[in-house]
């Protein structure tokens, strides 16, 4: 196992409250900022533009439907929103009957099915831990439970062949995998990798078969392979809650950092930042 890589983390942009849901799309990094209630686009040279701002909820995970329409989680109202074609976000799906607390990350498959996680319990309020269900949002906006009993389902990826969904459990210290059936339902739950002492958060799959993930309790990004072999641990300047591979060749890892996750620690303080690092294997799969 390597404790770092050949290249050090380089600052891309600062002034972030709490960045989440990073995705490389159309030649730039897109990310949500919970407490600035905005979705930003950042070019490789650090030019940042607010694509959506003044939102009435905290945005989180995002993706694009097959026709190029943006979809994004609104956390506290427990909805998936979509761009209406005129730059406005409208409701695509209501998950309040499935999500037992704030919704967080999502991943969109090639057919427009969306898998959405949620906290399961009031984390900020330090409520008693409860497992939660993973939601499936179909292209028409209808919803159903895709998987039950998950320990804070968070960052998720879909393999390049479209056959496997891998979900990080932030309170399980592991990744679980499911077979994606032709009807988008999930079966054959199994453990993909166990990484004791970590809290897997936002993540990205690479062409070498590994997952880079932000360890929400460890101030590090970690690369793990199926079976639990950890190949890299890279220290970060602050706590990190999401990462995404991108760049022109898919080999730039974007690492989103913040001083903490509680609103009292980060809201309105712009003390977080996004860093980049070159890695060996390019991006693969979804998101």
Beta strands, then each sheet from edge to edge (+ up, - down):
strand 1: 10-16
strand 2: 19-25
strand 3: 28-33
strand 4: 38-42
strand 5: 48-52
strand 6: 59-64
strand 7: 70-74
strand 8: 79-83
strand 9: 89-94
strand 10: 103-108
strand 11: 114-118
strand 12: 132-137
strand 13: 143-150
strand 14: 153-158
strand 15: 164-169
strand 16: 174-180
strand 17: 186-194
strand 18: 200-205
strand 19: 210-215
strand 20: 220-225
strand 21: 230-235
strand 22: 239-246
strand 23: 252-258
strand 24: 272-278
sheet 1: 1+ 24- 23+ 22-
sheet 2: 2+ 3- 4+ 5-
sheet 3: 6+ 7- 8+ 9-
sheet 4: 10+ 11- 12+ 13-
sheet 5: 14+ 15- 16+ 17-
sheet 6: 18+ 19- 20+ 21-
end
